[in-house]
Amino acid sequence: MSRARTSNEIWWAVLWDKLHEFFHNCPKLPKKPITESSFLLKMSRARTSNEIWWAVLWDKLHEFFHNCPKLPKKPITESSLPFQIGTNITIKEYNTFLNNYGSSGYKFQFELNSDKKTGIVDIVDMATPVHEDVVSLLQDFFKVPNGGVIFRPPIKVTGQPLHYNPDGSGVEIAPDVAVYLSTAFVPRPAISTILPRPPGDIHVAVGQGVGRLKQRCLTWMKEQYVRAVVCIKILSPRAGIRERATGYFYRTMTVYHSIIPSQALKNSRDPIGDPAPCNAPNLPSFQINIPIGKVFWSPRFPNSTIPPAIGALHLTHFTIDLYKIQQIALEAQM
């Protein structure tokens, strides 16, 4: 959907940026530092109809001269994912795009080309009800070891914080869930090659295919600092086939835990009447237990499993109950 730019096009792009700032009545950040006493500083004014016309024109010219990812103009469905929205995109262009459109309801993925400077941008998932409900439940699972502490807990759990990919590429990523320790227990390093330091990341796949998800797991496991990988793929419901007792559609999950694929987990009786093995909470075969020390392990300090933090925690493991995840996924389709 886009192409590489010539030096002449880059020059024009810079010019259009300046013209865009001139003709658009958009808030403009101050060029010099300001103080709290100068808050409510007026930075924009009302636009005339003529200025609005020019603003639309400059938007079109900006799209033409800039090689940036372009969001689809019409709604897309999960069946059309992954949906490519840009090629030959530079890392800087992608990071700018992510900061501008990261909350658009789409989940983006940037794949670097062999030149390590440009890449392809895809929409790989969307903020559907099932996606958001599962993300919320996962956040709750990772908060359990805090023992109910909600203010300044030992373990912090947030959603979609932008941070740089730990691979050193300079690409920003936005996980569905980020898990990290409070600085009261693990102070920030004085010297770090990655700023800010990456938290533990969790990505939820609904629209992404199993093959792409497995490849992502394999890629993460090549990194020394990654100690555990959990990927859960929630497959599409089978139209017209429901569980009699609940009315839920028949639906399955595929789970990868440290690159060991489990069987497809059945959420209800399938069309030929096989009993569902994942039919109650707290079943050992359908739980994922991750030692907290593994999540926060540091290759630079392999013997320091953060004992101060462990003593402040209610539990020593994160436990993900797949039965509860499947129930949330099924309810979201009702």
Residue pairs with C-beta under 8 A, 6 or more apart in sequence:
1 69
1 70
1 84
1 85
1 86
1 87
2 67
2 68
2 69
2 70
2 86
2 87
2 88
2 89
3 67
3 87
3 88
4 67
4 88
4 118
5 13
5 67
9 65
12 65
13 62
13 65
13 66
16 58
16 61
16 62
16 65
16 66
17 62
19 58
20 58
20 59
20 62
21 28
23 51
23 54
23 55
23 58
24 55
24 58
25 44
25 45
25 46
25 47
25 51
25 55
26 44
27 43
27 44
28 43
28 44
29 43
30 41
30 43
34 41
47 55
63 70
66 93
67 86
67 88
67 89
67 90
67 93
68 86
68 89
68 93
68 96
68 97
69 85
69 86
69 89
69 93
69 94
69 97
69 101
69 108
69 121
70 85
70 86
71 85
71 101
71 104
71 106
72 83
72 85
72 123
76 83
76 123
76 126
78 126
78 128
78 206
78 207
78 236
81 122
81 123
81 124
81 125
81 126
81 207
81 208
81 209
82 109
82 122
82 123
82 124
82 207
82 208
82 209
82 212
83 122
83 123
84 120
84 121
84 122
85 108
85 121
85 122
85 123
86 94
86 97
86 120
86 121
87 120
87 121
88 113
88 118
88 119
89 97
89 110
89 118
89 119
89 120
89 121
90 117
90 118
91 110
91 112
91 117
91 118
91 119
91 169
91 170
91 171
94 110
94 119
94 121
94 171
94 172
95 170
95 171
95 172
97 108
97 121
98 108
98 162
98 172
98 174
99 162
99 172
101 108
102 108
102 160
102 162
102 174
103 160
105 126
105 127
106 123
106 125
106 126
106 127
107 123
107 124
107 125
107 126
107 127
107 174
107 176
108 121
108 122
108 123
108 124
108 174
109 121
109 122
109 124
110 119
110 120
110 121
110 171
110 173
111 119
111 120
111 122
112 118
112 119
112 169
112 171
113 119
113 120
116 169
119 171
124 205
124 207
124 208
124 212
125 131
125 204
125 205
125 206
125 207
125 208
126 206
126 207
128 206
128 207
128 332
129 332
130 206
130 234
130 328
130 329
130 332
130 333
131 176
131 204
131 206
131 207
133 328
133 329
133 331
133 332
134 204
134 206
134 232
134 234
134 325
134 328
134 329
134 332
135 159
135 176
135 177
135 204
137 324
137 325
137 328
138 176
138 177
138 202
138 204
138 320
138 325
139 157
139 159
139 177
141 318
141 319
141 320
141 321
142 155
142 157
142 177
142 179
142 202
142 318
143 153
143 155
143 157
144 314
144 315
144 318
144 319
145 154
145 155
145 292
145 313
145 314
145 315
145 316
145 317
145 318
146 153
146 154
146 155
146 313
146 314
147 313
147 314
147 315
148 314
152 182
152 184
153 182
154 181
154 182
154 184
154 185
154 309
154 312
154 313
155 179
155 180
155 181
155 182
155 292
155 309
155 313
156 179
156 180
156 181
156 182
157 177
157 178
157 179
158 177
158 178
158 199
159 176
159 177
159 178
160 174
160 175
160 176
160 178
161 174
161 175
161 178
161 199
162 172
162 173
162 174
163 172
163 173
163 178
163 196
163 197
163 198
163 199
164 170
164 171
164 172
164 173
164 194
164 195
164 196
164 198
165 171
165 172
165 173
165 198
166 194
166 198
166 223
166 225
167 223
168 193
168 194
173 201
175 199
175 201
175 202
175 203
176 202
176 203
176 204
177 201
177 202
177 204
178 199
178 200
178 201
178 202
179 199
179 200
179 201
179 202
179 295
179 318
180 199
180 200
180 296
181 296
181 306
181 309
182 309
185 306
185 308
185 309
185 312
186 296
186 306
186 309
188 197
189 197
200 295
200 296
202 230
203 216
203 231
204 232
205 213
205 231
205 232
205 233
205 234
206 234
208 233
209 233
210 233
210 254
213 231
213 233
213 256
214 231
214 256
214 259
214 261
216 231
217 229
217 231
217 256
217 259
218 259
220 226
220 229
221 229
221 258
221 259
224 299
225 297
225 298
225 299
227 294
227 295
227 297
228 257
228 258
228 290
228 294
228 295
229 256
229 257
229 258
229 259
230 255
230 256
230 257
230 258
230 288
230 290
230 320
231 255
231 256
231 257
232 253
232 254
232 255
232 256
232 322
232 325
233 253
233 254
233 255
233 256
234 251
234 253
234 325
234 326
234 329
235 251
235 252
235 253
235 254
235 264
236 251
237 249
237 250
237 251
237 330
237 333
238 249
238 250
238 251
238 271
239 249
241 249
241 250
241 270
241 271
242 248
242 249
242 250
242 268
243 249
243 250
243 267
243 268
243 269
244 269
246 268
246 330
247 334
248 267
248 268
248 330
248 331
248 333
248 334
249 268
249 330
249 333
250 267
250 268
250 269
250 270
250 271
251 267
251 268
251 326
251 329
251 330
251 333
252 264
252 265
252 266
252 267
253 264
253 265
253 267
253 322
253 325
253 326
253 329
254 261
254 262
254 264
254 265
255 261
255 262
255 265
255 288
255 322
256 262
257 288
265 277
265 278
265 286
265 322
265 326
266 274
266 276
266 277
266 278
267 276
267 278
267 326
267 327
267 329
267 330
268 276
268 330
269 275
269 276
270 276
277 285
277 286
278 286
278 322
278 323
278 326
279 323
280 323
281 321
281 323
281 324
282 321
282 323
283 323
286 321
286 322
286 323
287 319
287 320
287 321
287 322
288 319
288 320
288 322
289 317
289 318
289 319
289 320
290 317
290 318
290 319
290 320
291 316
291 317
292 309
292 310
292 313
292 315
292 316
292 317
292 318
293 305
293 306
293 310
293 316
295 318
296 305
296 306
296 309
297 305
298 304
310 316
